[in-house]
C-alpha cells in the first residue's frame, strides 16, 4: 500500500472544537489539528491545564488557541 503524504496545512481556514483538551488524547488531538493548520477551540473543565495546553500549542505550532473552561 503506498504511503500518502499530506500537506502540513491541510486544515488551513478550518475550525475545530476539541473537548477534554487539557490533557491526554484530547490534548494530543488539539495539538495535531493545530499542526495541520486548523484554528482550534479548546474546551475542558480544568482552566489552568487548558491554559497550559494553549501555551504549548502556540509554542509548538505558532497557532493561538481559543479556550473555554
SULWOQUI-V517680 format. One record per helix or strand of 2 or more residues. SS is the DSSP state (hx for helix, st for strand). FROM is the first residue (numbers start at 1). TO is the last residue. If there is no record, write none. Layout:
[[SS	FROM	TO] [SS	FROM	TO]]
This chain:
[[st	15	19] [hx	24	35] [st	39	43] [hx	47	61] [st	66	68]]
